[in-house]
Amino acid sequence: MASPEFWERIPELSAIAVIAADVGSPLRMRGSTARALRQLAKDGRPIDSLFDSVPPLADIDLVAPSRPSARELHDRILREFGESRFFHTEIKTEADVARYEGLANVQISGEPEILFSSGEQDSDVDERAFLHVNYDPDKRKVRFYDQGSGPPEGISLISKKELRLPQFALADLLYLVRRFPNSPEDPAIRTLAEHLKSVGGASVAKSLRGATNRRAVFCFLKYLVDHFLFRSNETTQVLHRILGLDFLKAFAEARADGDPLRAMVNLDLARPKARQGLMCTVVPRLESSGRTRKWIRHVESVSIFDADSPTTTRLLEFEPMTVQIDSDLNGISVIGPPAHLEVDDPPDPGCCRFKDFDRGVAEIVWVDPSSHRVHPRLGVVAEGEGQDERVQFFTYCLNSGSHVASLRCDYNFLCIGAGSRRFLNVYRIAKQDAN
């Protein structure tokens, strides 16, 4: 599928193989990042970093043989790849994967994986991998064995008789229609849809609580980002076809006001055929359970914008920013409308030692109908609302492919830069070339 030279351009792949040698057991990469790498290889589109392949709202999914090796792998990645802090690396053990897949109603065969090994290490996952990255510790050399596109992917229900709880069935259905948008008549998809309709839209909506609700929110958000635009109306509105408008309307009406899941369903139901863009903001929020306190990603807002409106068109065509900036930064232009987010209070400098990314990553995704493939060359601007507004620049990481751009920022920097709990407008910006 791709030559060794294609893979050698991605330095993180070689580095992970070396880490696998130190861990002492094969590792594997799965999920959306592995799929994206396989597609890039199929299309012959070379990239220079693993992080350029991470899709919007996606993690880097790795599987380690044990809990200690997973911790070591995570520490090494953060230490050796500076850009990794802008991404969430999800490292599971084989037991974690089995437990996670045990909650699903569906099984996907032939999913693309990448195997990392050292020396003579061997594993049955090699048969599932489209790419084998092997490090020879004696020669200190990494070799790439591209196995081609691999077996075709297939969908199967784990049990047709006893489908699991509606909230899991909904998440599985959203996952399938996002992954296989051209297969709405697949028997597994039809069976899940019929099961959900038999339960009823309002009943399914009321069954979503807590962690299961968060999972469904992200499943629906990823579905919207993938299919909101740029496909036929028949394809993008596949949920309408397989679940029916009555189900979706009952689902939306049963959710509480302000619920992001309810907002997304209503947004998809009401979407006209006019050219529109989508923008969503995901920020970390502190969650406490007993003595456990951690920052967990939450969907803060999802909104649409009309690409043909005078205001949006002016922004999309790189008119100068309207916010006040220093004179030596003239020529800055906005790409797309601003994202609005509310930050938390910054940490107390008198009590806590500051650490980068200790509150996680804020991510903003633009689905841009104007198809501007421009990378910001200066950074991100955040301006506060109100009379005391000011402009700040923040470190960022932007991934842009086709019509979708994903902007990731250090959430702690945003909080510290704002100086207090407040609303910010965050822009993608570019520096115009002097003519």
RARANOR-V776576 format. One record per pair of residues at least 24 apart in sequence whose ideal C-beta (glycine too) atoms are under 7 Angstrom apart, sorted by the first residue. I is the first residue (numbers start at 1). J is the second residue. D is the distance in whole Angstrom. If there is no record, write none. Layout:
i=I j=J d=D
i=I j=J d=D
This chain:
i=1 j=41 d=5
i=1 j=42 d=6
i=1 j=146 d=5
i=1 j=148 d=5
i=1 j=149 d=6
i=2 j=41 d=4
i=2 j=146 d=5
i=4 j=144 d=4
i=6 j=41 d=6
i=6 j=46 d=6
i=7 j=131 d=7
i=7 j=144 d=4
i=8 j=144 d=7
i=9 j=46 d=6
i=9 j=48 d=6
i=10 j=47 d=6
i=10 j=49 d=7
i=10 j=50 d=5
i=12 j=49 d=7
i=12 j=50 d=4
i=12 j=81 d=6
i=13 j=50 d=6
i=13 j=133 d=5
i=14 j=142 d=4
i=15 j=80 d=6
i=16 j=116 d=5
i=17 j=116 d=5
i=17 j=118 d=7
i=17 j=133 d=4
i=17 j=134 d=7
i=17 j=135 d=4
i=17 j=142 d=5
i=18 j=135 d=5
i=19 j=73 d=6
i=19 j=76 d=5
i=20 j=116 d=4
i=20 j=117 d=6
i=20 j=118 d=5
i=20 j=135 d=7
i=21 j=118 d=3
i=21 j=135 d=5
i=21 j=137 d=5
i=23 j=64 d=7
i=23 j=69 d=5
i=23 j=72 d=6
i=23 j=73 d=6
i=25 j=65 d=4
i=25 j=69 d=6
i=25 j=121 d=7
i=26 j=115 d=6
i=26 j=116 d=6
i=26 j=117 d=4
i=26 j=121 d=5
i=26 j=123 d=4
i=26 j=125 d=7
i=27 j=62 d=6
i=27 j=63 d=7
i=27 j=64 d=6
i=27 j=73 d=7
i=27 j=116 d=4
i=28 j=63 d=5
i=28 j=113 d=5
i=28 j=114 d=7
i=28 j=115 d=5
i=28 j=116 d=7
i=28 j=125 d=5
i=28 j=129 d=7
i=29 j=61 d=7
i=29 j=62 d=6
i=29 j=113 d=6
i=29 j=114 d=4
i=30 j=61 d=5
i=30 j=63 d=6
i=30 j=111 d=7
i=30 j=113 d=5
i=31 j=59 d=7
i=31 j=61 d=3
i=32 j=58 d=4
i=33 j=58 d=6
i=33 j=60 d=5
i=33 j=61 d=7
i=34 j=112 d=5
i=34 j=113 d=6
i=34 j=114 d=5
i=35 j=112 d=5
i=37 j=114 d=7
i=38 j=112 d=4
i=38 j=130 d=5
i=42 j=149 d=7
i=49 j=83 d=7
i=51 j=83 d=5
i=51 j=87 d=6
i=52 j=399 d=6
i=54 j=87 d=6
i=54 j=399 d=6
i=56 j=225 d=6
i=56 j=365 d=5
i=56 j=404 d=6
i=56 j=406 d=4
i=57 j=218 d=7
i=57 j=221 d=7
i=57 j=222 d=6
i=57 j=225 d=7
i=57 j=282 d=7
i=57 j=363 d=7
i=57 j=365 d=6
i=59 j=88 d=5
i=59 j=89 d=7
i=59 j=90 d=4
i=60 j=87 d=6
i=60 j=89 d=5
i=60 j=90 d=7
i=61 j=90 d=5
i=62 j=89 d=7
i=62 j=91 d=5
i=63 j=92 d=6
i=63 j=94 d=6
i=63 j=97 d=6
i=64 j=91 d=6
i=64 j=93 d=6
i=65 j=93 d=7
i=65 j=94 d=7
i=66 j=93 d=6
i=67 j=93 d=6
i=83 j=397 d=6
i=85 j=356 d=6
i=85 j=357 d=5
i=86 j=361 d=6
i=86 j=397 d=4
i=86 j=408 d=4
i=88 j=361 d=7
i=103 j=164 d=7
i=103 j=168 d=6
i=104 j=158 d=7
i=104 j=168 d=7
i=104 j=172 d=6
i=105 j=157 d=6
i=105 j=158 d=6
i=105 j=163 d=5
i=105 j=164 d=5
i=105 j=168 d=6
i=105 j=169 d=6
i=105 j=172 d=5
i=105 j=192 d=6
i=106 j=155 d=6
i=106 j=156 d=7
i=106 j=157 d=6
i=106 j=158 d=7
i=106 j=172 d=5
i=106 j=176 d=6
i=106 j=188 d=6
i=107 j=156 d=5
i=107 j=158 d=6
i=108 j=153 d=6
i=108 j=155 d=6
i=109 j=153 d=7
i=109 j=154 d=5
i=109 j=156 d=7
i=110 j=150 d=6
i=110 j=151 d=4
i=110 j=152 d=6
i=110 j=153 d=4
i=110 j=154 d=6
i=111 j=153 d=6
i=112 j=150 d=6
i=155 j=180 d=7
i=155 j=186 d=6
i=155 j=188 d=4
i=156 j=188 d=6
i=157 j=188 d=5
i=157 j=191 d=6
i=160 j=191 d=6
i=163 j=195 d=5
i=165 j=207 d=7
i=166 j=196 d=6
i=166 j=199 d=5
i=166 j=203 d=7
i=166 j=204 d=4
i=166 j=207 d=5
i=167 j=207 d=5
i=167 j=208 d=5
i=167 j=212 d=4
i=167 j=216 d=6
i=169 j=195 d=6
i=169 j=196 d=6
i=170 j=196 d=6
i=170 j=204 d=6
i=170 j=216 d=6
i=171 j=215 d=5
i=171 j=216 d=5
i=171 j=219 d=5
i=174 j=219 d=4
i=174 j=220 d=6
i=174 j=223 d=5
i=175 j=219 d=6
i=177 j=223 d=6
i=177 j=238 d=5
i=177 j=239 d=7
i=178 j=222 d=6
i=178 j=223 d=5
i=178 j=226 d=5
i=178 j=227 d=7
i=181 j=227 d=6
i=181 j=235 d=5
i=181 j=238 d=6
i=182 j=235 d=7
i=184 j=238 d=5
i=184 j=241 d=6
i=184 j=242 d=6
i=189 j=242 d=7
i=193 j=242 d=4
i=193 j=243 d=6
i=196 j=243 d=6
i=197 j=243 d=6
i=197 j=244 d=7
i=197 j=247 d=6
i=200 j=250 d=7
i=201 j=247 d=4
i=201 j=248 d=6
i=201 j=249 d=7
i=201 j=250 d=3
i=201 j=251 d=4
i=201 j=254 d=7
i=202 j=250 d=5
i=202 j=251 d=7
i=202 j=253 d=7
i=202 j=254 d=4
i=204 j=251 d=6
i=205 j=251 d=5
i=205 j=254 d=4
i=205 j=255 d=5
i=206 j=254 d=6
i=208 j=261 d=7
i=213 j=261 d=7
i=216 j=261 d=6
i=217 j=260 d=6
i=217 j=261 d=5
i=217 j=299 d=5
i=220 j=261 d=6
i=220 j=264 d=5
i=221 j=264 d=6
i=221 j=280 d=6
i=221 j=299 d=6
i=221 j=302 d=7
i=224 j=264 d=6
i=224 j=268 d=6
i=224 j=278 d=6
i=225 j=278 d=7
i=225 j=280 d=7
i=225 j=365 d=6
i=225 j=367 d=6
i=225 j=404 d=6
i=228 j=278 d=4
i=228 j=367 d=5
i=229 j=367 d=6
i=229 j=369 d=6
i=229 j=403 d=6
i=230 j=403 d=6
i=233 j=273 d=6
i=239 j=268 d=7
i=260 j=299 d=4
i=260 j=302 d=6
i=263 j=302 d=6
i=264 j=302 d=5
i=267 j=302 d=6
i=267 j=304 d=6
i=274 j=306 d=7
i=274 j=308 d=7
i=275 j=307 d=4
i=275 j=308 d=6
i=275 j=369 d=5
i=276 j=304 d=5
i=276 j=305 d=7
i=276 j=306 d=6
i=276 j=307 d=6
i=276 j=369 d=6
i=277 j=304 d=7
i=277 j=305 d=5
i=277 j=307 d=6
i=277 j=366 d=7
i=277 j=367 d=6
i=277 j=368 d=5
i=277 j=369 d=5
i=278 j=304 d=6
i=278 j=367 d=4
i=279 j=303 d=6
i=279 j=305 d=7
i=279 j=337 d=7
i=279 j=339 d=6
i=279 j=365 d=7
i=279 j=366 d=5
i=280 j=365 d=5
i=281 j=339 d=5
i=281 j=341 d=5
i=281 j=364 d=5
i=282 j=362 d=7
i=282 j=363 d=5
i=283 j=341 d=6
i=283 j=362 d=5
i=283 j=411 d=6
i=284 j=359 d=5
i=284 j=360 d=4
i=284 j=362 d=7
i=284 j=411 d=5
i=295 j=359 d=5
i=295 j=360 d=4
i=297 j=360 d=7
i=300 j=341 d=6
i=301 j=340 d=7
i=305 j=337 d=5
i=307 j=369 d=4
i=307 j=370 d=6
i=312 j=337 d=6
i=316 j=370 d=4
i=316 j=372 d=6
i=318 j=432 d=7
i=323 j=383 d=5
i=323 j=391 d=6
i=324 j=391 d=7
i=325 j=391 d=5
i=331 j=431 d=6
i=331 j=432 d=5
i=332 j=378 d=7
i=332 j=429 d=5
i=332 j=431 d=6
i=333 j=429 d=7
i=333 j=430 d=5
i=333 j=432 d=5
i=334 j=427 d=5
i=334 j=428 d=7
i=334 j=429 d=6
i=335 j=372 d=6
i=335 j=374 d=6
i=335 j=376 d=7
i=335 j=428 d=4
i=335 j=429 d=7
i=335 j=430 d=6
i=336 j=366 d=5
i=336 j=368 d=6
i=336 j=428 d=6
i=338 j=425 d=4
i=338 j=426 d=6
i=338 j=427 d=5
i=339 j=364 d=4
i=339 j=426 d=5
i=340 j=423 d=6
i=340 j=425 d=6
i=341 j=424 d=6
i=341 j=426 d=7
i=342 j=423 d=5
i=343 j=414 d=5
i=343 j=415 d=5
i=343 j=418 d=5
i=343 j=421 d=7
i=343 j=422 d=6
i=343 j=424 d=6
i=344 j=415 d=5
i=344 j=421 d=6
i=345 j=415 d=7
i=345 j=420 d=6
i=345 j=421 d=5
i=346 j=415 d=5
i=346 j=416 d=4
i=346 j=419 d=7
i=356 j=410 d=6
i=356 j=412 d=7
i=357 j=410 d=5
i=357 j=412 d=6
i=358 j=412 d=6
i=359 j=411 d=5
i=359 j=412 d=4
i=359 j=415 d=7
i=360 j=411 d=5
i=361 j=408 d=5
i=361 j=409 d=7
i=361 j=410 d=7
i=361 j=411 d=6
i=362 j=409 d=5
i=362 j=411 d=4
i=362 j=414 d=6
i=363 j=406 d=6
i=363 j=407 d=7
i=363 j=408 d=5
i=364 j=407 d=5
i=364 j=426 d=6
i=365 j=404 d=7
i=365 j=406 d=5
i=366 j=405 d=5
i=367 j=403 d=6
i=367 j=404 d=5
i=368 j=403 d=5
i=368 j=405 d=7
i=369 j=403 d=7
i=371 j=403 d=5
i=373 j=400 d=6
i=374 j=430 d=5
i=375 j=400 d=6
i=376 j=428 d=5
i=376 j=429 d=5
i=376 j=430 d=5
i=377 j=430 d=6
i=377 j=431 d=5
i=378 j=429 d=6
i=378 j=431 d=5
i=380 j=407 d=7
i=380 j=409 d=6
i=380 j=426 d=6
i=380 j=427 d=7
i=381 j=427 d=5
i=381 j=429 d=5
i=382 j=414 d=6
i=382 j=417 d=6
i=382 j=424 d=4
i=382 j=425 d=7
i=382 j=426 d=5
i=383 j=424 d=7
i=383 j=425 d=5
i=384 j=418 d=6
i=384 j=422 d=5
i=384 j=424 d=6
i=385 j=423 d=5
i=385 j=425 d=7
i=392 j=417 d=4
